[in-house]
Amino acid sequence: MGTQTQPVQGMSDVTGGEARLWQWMEGKARETMRRYGFVELRTPILEYESVFRRTVGETTDVVQKEMYAFERGGRRYCMRPEGTAGVMRHAAGLGAQETAGARWFYWGPMFRCERPQAGRKRQFHQCGVECLEEPSPAVDAEILALQVDLLAAWGVGDVEVKLNTRGAKGDHARVAEGLRAALAPRLGDLCDDCRRRIGENVLRVLDCKEEGCRKVVESLPPVTEWMGDESRAYLDAVAGHLERMGVAYRREPLLVRGLDYYEHTIWEITGTGTGQQNAVAGGGRYRMELGGRELCGVGFAIGIERVAGLLEERGLAAAHAGEEAPDVWLVGLGDAAAADNLRLMRELRAAGASCRMAPGGSMKSQMRAANKSGARWALIRGDDELAAGTAALKDMASGEQTPVDCVAADIAARVAAPRENA
Ligand code: HAM
């Protein structure tokens, strides 16, 4: 039974108030993106697996453990675990002219086969951006500000921005060596996974959740210790821009991101308050090679489920999740009027009003259905009104009934409520 009625573990059907909340969020996102000069890019959910292996990184959890990957007809495919690599795959197929200064945003499902728990899904949704402008601390700060502005537009402006640097590509080997040397005397305090990670991808030790590892990590110096002046100056410049824009942030000297393509600026955003351990968003500057082209950009992704969770927690979700009642409910007395209502309903809809009717029944049962629907108006016709081309328009709140000519455009103009996204 279970497998026939339940979605795949860690995945959800989204409908009702939740779907309405998401629609509202998406509308706000589109409006914010427009003001920042971003255009939408919809990449396929399925990509060749190689798109992610080389960019996200062979030794990351995402590639090693979490991808839904499979073979078909001799090729390996993968459900996208994140958005950046697909966007860069698209960019790599364009000419340099077309990618210079590109600003893309996306909204859609991502797939990671993680252990499901609160706030962690196997299909989740991201709203993200990628900006391919000439690298500079100013662009990085602008993109971070966009992310904070978007969160504020949703009503979750009071978040915590944690900022750090991954350093220039040339610094990466030195940082890894430095970390290995600093961790060497503490090997006994690390978990088995981390002892393996030291050789494979030592940065992963920094975001291990094990208590013992956390203690060791807290005693480490900032990663900037092993970086050159250029990397430190770049981070300071980003911080300076954020301060001038009034974007609040906190330096997090041991912050690392779970994906390997980053260089220079990286950040993570968490909600403030209790129980909010999970990041709602993350981003940074990156460089990757795809299709023989080296591409660099800066971007972020926000977890829609996590923001919706924050809105819920703060009591802000209900205002955008309310059910929309029809403008008008059609009531037909007698067979001819009931049959003609189907035609009238179509004309009213074409003229902009939302309307519904009951499939039949007595006046009383139809009015009960109208009441239950929450419709603001009922339009009532019997055979006499049908013959005369008139109807009775009833205000459901006051009970007041007015005779009207049964002209769809006129009725629609009177009953259609203004809509936010019309
Ligand atoms: P990420 O940090 O892996 O970055 O994911 C971004 C956000 O997606 C997270 O902060 C979280 O809110 C949400 N998220 C990730 N995994 C899950 C999950 N299993 N369940 C629910 N929500 C989840 C990226 O994906 C990068 N592509 C961001 C980026 C864009 N960097 C540069 N450009």
Boltz pocket constraint, residues with backbone or C-beta under 6 A from the ligand:
constraints:
  - pocket:
      binder: B
      contacts: [[A, 81], [A, 82], [A, 83], [A, 84], [A, 112], [A, 114], [A, 119], [A, 120], [A, 121], [A, 122], [A, 124], [A, 125], [A, 126], [A, 128], [A, 129], [A, 130], [A, 258], [A, 259], [A, 269], [A, 279], [A, 280], [A, 281], [A, 282], [A, 283], [A, 284], [A, 285], [A, 286], [A, 298], [A, 299], [A, 300], [A, 301], [A, 302], [A, 303], [A, 304], [A, 305], [A, 306]]
      max_distance: 6.0
